[in-house]
Amino acid sequence: MDLYPAGAAHAALAGDVLGYRGYVEHSATVVRRRELPGPRVPVIISFGDLLSVRSPGVSGELTSFVAGFHDTYAVTEFVGAQCGLQVDLTPLGAHRLLGLAGSDLRDGAVRLGDVFGRPGDEFVERLAAAPDWPARFALADAFLLRRLPVAREADPEVGWAWERLACAGGRVRIADLAAEVGWSRRHLAARFRRQVGLGPKETARVLRFARAVRRLDTSPPSLSDLAADTGYADHSHLVREFHALAGCTPSQLVAERRSAAVPVP
């Protein structure tokens, strides 16, 4: 895949938009990838061929879509050309700027046309016709900035709890979060799930997993050290969580990312 320089979002979108990334890829054979859960909601705006997406929440062929905030992996496949823009939102950014409820973010993928209607189709057309990636990033800024006046507000308590969890890599007791915002655990879980897509406990699990994956990608330590550093009880706990969230062991994931072949079932 040819990745183009990432674009930063307008300052007014900070906290909601993590950034933009262009991509171009061509293949005469099947390209299969394991897409891991993480603390973001990707919006895929495609100018290329159909992408096959398979996960517990969705199975089908898509072009432009919003991927949810999940606690499990997905498998994508394509043959031909892939070209487009990926907009990475925080889960609360997707709630605010896209008007999506927690169930929309959690349950599979949402087609872009179902989110924006005709304006979304026109947006895709303008992006495809833009002369270069900086122009596309500017169009994305303008489109999202126009949504700010009608953005859906999140509870301040939910926003604060999300930031606490994200900054700590998921290593915060949910009882402590609830006490700090002055809510019961049940009320916090319900409001958080409605706006973020996963409950605080599931969100902490994804954040802890994402932190472990980043460590594996950069300077992989022993699995025992990795477990201790990222909040897992032990080596066995780490491996079980990787099986649940990635569908493979940590060692298999490292080998897979170093190989051109991706043996996803």
C-alpha positions in Angstrom: 0.0 0.0 0.0 1.2 3.5 -0.8 0.5 5.7 2.2 0.5 9.5 1.7 1.5 11.9 4.4 -1.2 12.2 7.1 -3.1 15.4 7.4 -3.9 17.1 10.7 -7.5 18.3 11.2 -8.5 21.9 11.8 -7.9 23.0 15.3 -11.6 23.5 15.9 -12.0 19.7 15.3 -9.4 18.7 17.9 -10.7 16.1 20.3 -13.1 14.7 17.7 -10.9 14.1 14.6 -7.6 12.3 15.1 -6.4 13.0 11.5 -6.7 12.1 7.8 -4.8 9.6 5.7 -4.8 9.0 2.0 -4.1 5.5 0.5 -3.6 4.0 -3.0 -3.1 0.3 -3.6 -3.4 -2.1 -6.6 -3.3 -5.9 -6.6 -4.1 -8.6 -9.1 -4.4 -11.1 -6.4 -6.4 -11.2 -3.2 -5.1 -8.9 -0.4 -6.4 -10.0 3.0 -5.8 -8.1 6.2 -6.7 -8.4 9.9 -8.1 -5.1 11.2 -7.6 -4.8 14.9 -9.8 -2.9 17.4 -8.5 0.4 18.7 -9.5 3.7 20.2 -10.8 5.2 17.0 -13.7 5.1 14.5 -12.4 5.0 10.9 -14.5 6.7 8.2 -13.5 5.1 4.9 -14.2 7.3 1.9 -13.4 5.1 -1.1 -12.8 6.0 -4.8 -11.8 2.4 -5.7 -13.3 -1.1 -5.9 -15.5 -2.9 -3.4 -13.9 -4.0 -0.1 -15.1 -7.2 1.5 -15.5 -6.9 5.2 -16.1 -9.8 7.6 -16.5 -9.5 11.3 -19.0 -10.7 14.0 -21.1 -7.5 13.3 -20.9 -7.3 9.5 -20.3 -9.4 6.4 -20.5 -8.0 3.0 -19.0 -5.7 0.3 -18.6 -2.0 1.0 -17.2 1.1 -0.6 -17.5 4.1 1.7 -18.5 3.4 5.3 -18.0 4.1 9.0 -16.4 1.3 10.9 -17.7 0.9 14.5 -15.9 1.0 17.8 -15.5 -2.7 18.4 -13.9 -5.1 20.8 -13.0 -7.7 18.2 -11.1 -7.8 14.9 -12.4 -7.8 11.3 -11.0 -9.3 8.1 -10.9 -7.2 4.9 -10.2 -8.5 1.4 -10.0 -6.9 -2.1 -8.7 -7.5 -5.6 -8.1 -4.6 -7.9 -7.7 -1.0 -6.9 -8.2 0.7 -3.5 -7.9 4.4 -3.3 -9.5 6.8 -0.8 -9.3 8.9 2.3 -9.5 7.6 5.8 -10.8 10.0 8.5 -10.1 8.7 12.0 -12.5 10.0 14.7 -12.6 9.4 18.4 -15.7 7.4 19.4 -17.2 10.6 20.9 -16.2 12.5 17.8 -18.3 10.0 15.8 -21.2 10.5 18.2 -20.9 14.3 17.9 -20.1 14.9 14.3 -21.8 12.0 12.6 -24.8 11.9 14.9 -24.4 8.2 15.6 -25.7 6.4 18.6 -23.7 3.9 20.6 -25.5 1.0 19.0 -24.5 2.3 15.5 -20.9 2.5 16.6 -20.9 -0.9 18.1 -22.9 -3.0 15.6 -20.8 -3.5 12.5 -20.3 -0.8 9.9 -22.6 1.9 8.7 -22.6 2.9 5.0 -21.7 6.5 4.5 -24.9 7.1 2.5 -26.9 6.0 5.5 -25.2 8.6 7.6 -25.1 11.7 5.3 -27.6 10.9 2.5 -27.1 12.8 -0.7 -24.7 15.4 0.8 -22.4 12.5 1.6 -22.4 11.2 -2.0 -21.6 14.7 -3.2 -18.8 14.9 -0.7 -17.3 11.7 -2.0 -17.5 13.0 -5.6 -15.7 16.2 -4.7 -13.0 14.3 -2.9 -12.4 12.0 -5.8 -12.2 15.0 -8.2 -9.8 17.0 -6.0 -6.3 17.5 -7.5 -4.2 16.2 -4.6 -4.2 15.0 -1.0 -3.8 18.4 0.7 -6.9 19.6 -1.2 -8.8 16.5 0.0 -7.8 17.1 3.6 -9.0 20.7 3.2 -12.4 19.5 1.8 -12.7 17.0 4.8 -12.0 19.9 7.2 -14.7 22.1 5.6 -17.3 19.3 5.5 -16.8 18.4 9.2 -16.6 22.1 10.3 -20.0 22.6 8.8 -21.3 19.9 11.1 -20.0 21.5 14.3 -23.0 23.9 14.8 -25.4 20.9 14.8 -23.0 18.5 16.6 -24.6 16.2 19.2 -23.3 17.0 22.6 -21.8 14.3 24.8 -22.2 14.3 28.6 -19.3 16.1 30.2 -19.0 13.1 32.6 -18.7 10.7 29.7 -16.1 12.8 28.0 -14.1 13.1 31.2 -14.3 9.3 31.7 -13.2 8.7 28.2 -10.2 10.9 28.6 -9.2 9.3 31.9 -9.4 5.8 30.3 -7.5 6.9 27.1 -4.7 8.6 29.0 -4.2 5.6 31.3 -4.3 3.0 28.5 -7.4 1.5 30.1 -5.7 1.0 33.5 -8.4 2.7 35.6 -10.9 0.9 37.9 -14.4 1.6 36.7 -15.6 2.0 40.3 -13.1 4.8 40.7 -14.3 6.5 37.5 -17.9 6.3 38.7 -17.0 7.8 42.0 -15.0 10.6 40.5 -17.9 11.7 38.3 -20.5 11.2 41.1 -22.5 8.6 39.2 -23.3 5.0 40.0 -21.4 2.4 38.1 -24.6 1.3 36.4 -25.5 4.9 35.3 -22.0 5.5 34.0 -22.0 2.3 32.1 -25.4 3.0 30.4 -24.5 6.6 29.5 -21.0 5.7 28.3 -22.2 2.8 26.2 -25.0 5.0 24.6 -22.5 7.6 23.5 -19.2 5.8 23.0 -20.5 2.4 21.7 -18.8 0.2 24.3 -19.2 0.3 28.1 -16.3 1.7 30.2 -15.1 -1.8 31.1 -15.1 -3.0 27.4 -13.4 0.3 26.4 -10.7 -0.2 29.0 -10.1 -3.6 27.5 -9.7 -2.3 24.0 -7.4 0.5 25.2 -5.2 -1.9 27.1 -5.0 -4.2 24.0 -4.2 -1.3 21.7 -1.3 -0.3 24.0 0.0 -3.8 23.9 -0.1 -3.9 20.1 1.8 -0.6 19.9 4.5 -2.1 22.1 4.7 -5.2 19.9 5.0 -3.0 16.8 7.8 -0.8 18.1 10.2 -2.7 20.4 8.6 -6.0 21.4 9.6 -7.2 24.9 9.1 -10.7 26.2 5.4 -11.6 26.5 5.7 -11.7 30.3 7.2 -8.2 30.4 4.5 -7.0 27.9 1.8 -8.4 30.1 3.2 -6.7 33.2 3.7 -3.3 31.4 0.3 -3.1 29.9 -1.9 -4.2 32.8 -2.5 -7.9 32.2 -2.4 -10.4 35.1 0.2 -12.6 33.5 1.4 -14.1 30.2 -1.6 -16.4 29.9 -4.1 -13.5 30.4 -2.3 -11.6 27.6 -2.5 -14.5 25.2 -6.2 -15.1 26.0 -7.0 -11.4 25.3 -5.2 -11.5 22.0 -7.1 -14.6 20.9 -10.4 -12.8 21.9 -9.6 -9.4 20.3 -7.3 -10.3 17.5 -8.1 -13.9 16.7 -4.4 -14.9 17.1 -1.5 -15.0 19.6 0.9 -12.0 20.0 3.6 -14.0 18.4 1.4 -14.9 15.4 0.4 -11.2 15.0 4.1 -10.1 14.9 4.9 -12.8 12.3 1.9 -11.8 10.3 2.8 -8.2 10.2 6.3 -9.0 9.0 5.0 -11.2 6.2 3.3 -10.3 2.9 1.0 -13.2 3.4 -1.7 -12.8 6.0 -3.1 -16.2 7.0 -6.4 -15.1 8.4 -9.1 -17.8 8.5 
